[in-house]
C-alpha cells in the first residue's frame, strides 16, 4: 500500500507538471533618436524621398511630375488626414485616395510608425 501511494503521488506530480511559463521576449527600449534613424532608413528604403525629397520639402525627382505635388511636411495645415504620428501611421497603410500617394500595406504597423515619427521630426526641422 505504501508503494502504491508513492507511485500514485509520483504519477500525479508528473501528470500535473507543466513546463515553466515562457515569458515573451522583452523588446529593448529605443530612444527617440533610434526611432528617427530607423524611420529615416525606412523612408529612404521605400523611396519616399523620390517624391517628398530628402528633407520632406516635396522636391523629390519623381514628385516634379505629380499633380497634386507631394506634401511638404512642414506645412501641417495641408495634411488631408492629419499631421500627428498616429494619423500619418494610419494613412501610410492605405495611402490617399485621389492622389498619387500610394499605401504601404506591406510594411507592418511598427515600420509605418517609425516612418511617421521621422515625418513628424522633419516637420519640426528649420
C-alpha positions in Angstrom: 0.0 0.0 0.0 2.9 2.4 0.9 4.4 1.9 -2.6 1.0 2.4 -4.2 0.7 5.8 -2.6 4.2 6.8 -3.5 3.7 5.7 -7.1 0.3 7.4 -7.3 1.8 10.6 -5.9 4.7 10.5 -8.4 2.4 9.8 -11.4 0.1 12.6 -10.3 3.0 15.0 -9.9 4.4 14.2 -13.3 0.9 14.4 -14.9 0.3 17.9 -13.5 3.8 19.1 -14.1 4.0 21.7 -16.8 6.7 23.5 -18.5 7.8 26.7 -16.8 6.0 29.6 -18.3 7.9 31.2 -21.2 7.9 35.0 -20.8 7.6 36.9 -24.0 10.8 38.3 -25.3 11.3 41.8 -24.0 11.9 44.3 -26.7 14.8 46.6 -26.0 13.6 50.1 -25.5 14.7 52.5 -28.2 15.4 56.1 -27.8 13.7 58.8 -29.8 16.9 59.2 -31.8 16.9 55.5 -32.6 13.2 55.7 -33.7 14.0 58.6 -36.0 17.1 56.9 -37.5 15.0 53.7 -38.2 12.3 55.9 -39.7 14.8 57.7 -41.9 16.2 54.3 -43.2 12.7 53.1 -43.9 11.8 56.4 -45.6 14.8 56.0 -47.9 14.4 52.3 -48.4 10.8 52.7 -49.5 11.8 55.6 -51.8 9.6 58.1 -50.0 12.3 60.7 -50.8 11.7 60.1 -54.5 8.6 62.2 -54.2 8.9 64.1 -50.9 12.6 64.8 -51.2 15.3 64.0 -48.6 14.1 66.7 -46.2 10.3 66.5 -46.8 10.0 69.6 -48.9 8.2 67.8 -51.7 11.1 68.3 -54.1 12.0 64.7 -54.9 12.8 64.0 -58.6 9.7 61.9 -59.1 7.5 64.4 -57.4 8.2 67.1 -60.0 5.7 65.4 -62.5 3.0 64.7 -59.9 -0.3 66.6 -59.6 -1.1 67.4 -56.9 2.5 67.9 -55.8 3.9 65.9 -52.9 3.2 67.0 -49.4 5.6 69.5 -47.9 5.9 68.0 -44.4 6.4 71.4 -42.7 3.0 72.7 -43.9 1.0 70.9 -41.2 -2.3 72.6 -42.4 -2.1 70.9 -45.8 -2.3 67.3 -44.4 -5.7 65.8 -45.5 -5.7 63.0 -42.9 -3.9 64.9 -40.1 -0.3 65.6 -39.3 0.2 63.7 -36.0 2.2 60.5 -35.7 -0.9 58.3 -35.3 -2.7 59.9 -38.2 0.3 59.6 -40.5 0.8 56.0 -39.4 -2.8 55.2 -40.3 -2.6 57.0 -43.7 0.6 55.1 -44.7 -1.3 51.8 -44.7 -3.8 52.8 -47.5 -2.4 56.0 -48.9 -4.6 58.9 -50.0 -7.4 58.3 -52.4 -7.5 60.6 -55.3 -3.8 61.4 -55.0 -0.5 59.8 -56.2 0.2 58.9 -52.5 0.0 55.1 -52.5 -0.4 52.9 -49.5 2.3 50.8 -47.9 0.3 47.8 -46.5 3.4 45.6 -47.0 5.0 47.5 -44.1 3.9 46.4 -40.6 2.4 49.0 -38.2 5.7 49.4 -36.3 7.6 50.2 -39.6 4.9 52.7 -40.6 5.0 54.3 -37.1 8.8 54.7 -37.5 8.3 56.5 -40.8 5.6 58.6 -39.2 8.0 59.6 -36.4 10.5 60.6 -38.9 8.0 62.7 -40.9 6.9 64.4 -37.6 10.6 65.1 -36.8 11.0 66.6 -40.3 8.0 68.8 -39.7 9.9 70.5 -36.9 13.3 71.0 -38.7 14.3 74.5 -39.6 
